[in-house]
């Protein structure tokens, strides 16, 4: 549904890696107009819906570091989904993540 909502708004969204339909966690590579890459991961919460957390920028200061990080996470979590979202502006990304929490 996250991809569908992004595409409906005119943004780009795609699946980079498919995980398990029911057990897979989600990692998002987020771009704003093709630049400023950031990573977000959804983590389960103990007392409510899952929450999105941004991976610290020191970990992914270059796009090549994002690929390496995704490969490491995929290796440790075979159920992991990896999505890429390229949005027109930050507020759209914030809205997408809030709706999906």
Secondary structure, DSSP 8 states (H G I E B T S, - for coil): -HHHHHHHTT-EEEEEE---TTT--EEEEEEETTEEEEEEEEEEETTEEEEEEE--GGGGSSHHHHHHHHHHHHHH-TT-EEEEEEESSHHHHHHHHHHH-
